[in-house]
Amino acid sequence: MRAAPINPADLNAIEGKYPVRPQLPATPGFEGAGVVVDLGPQVQGITTGAVVILPHNIGTWREAVAVKASELIAVAPEIEPVHAAMLKINPMTAWRLLHDYVDLKKGDWLIQNAANSAAGRAVIQIARDLGYKTVNVVRRAELIDELRNEGGDVVLVDGETLRDEVKNATGSAEIRLGLNAVGGESALRLANCLAAGGTLVTFGAMSLQPLKIPNGLLIFKDLRFRGIWINKWYDHATMPERMAAFRPLFEMAKRGLLKTKVEKAYPLDEAKAAVAHAAEGKRSGKIIFEFAQ
């Protein structure tokens, strides 16, 4: 192993709050990348020294692991292992959010909350690359310039006047796709910004508050409310389907995009401190484990 991030899903799994509950004792970690050091006699298509992304059902917080070669995704050599380790969940979630729910065309708008999260930043970068425009909602004003510099077309602080601010900032553009990683009142404010027939896709619940849908949004606006769990997509996607999504992500990564910000890297023997750090709010980037080469 070379690197493995600490994601919210990892913390939820450790706390017993995640749908996947492995038999204990278990190794945490849904995401990570490593280098192939040895091969079985029948392995084809992967060579020693290759940087690979691990499957989601193998704990990645470990120094080494034996994996079926057919389950590995080989990464272009231009992509550093640290960045490869964080391509599988947030960038892939962003890719699916932008492709599976609303047929967007160049120049179309979408809106998201938690825009400063790893997934939110991936949405900004991928959407910009595809020609879509983003309204990005955050909780702190100091994030506005940062996200604009990363390619966000509009960045607004969440609040009761969000709908009017969005209309003013976009020229009352029709917004048919909303991406919700927060829940509660924030998700409802996003839904109120959507055009009739629009779709709100939920992929996170940072506020730990349920989304309560007013009847009027269903009756008068005919909104769609959907959800995505990327683990389920991996469970059902064939290897050709996975690679069809990974290829454009790899191309973007080779151009310097989709590099998740890292606030601090820890060795594995400091796991307790790393997990505590990852659980803190208002971080500037991911907390990861980085392993000695």
Disulfide bonds with the S-S distance in Angstrom:
none
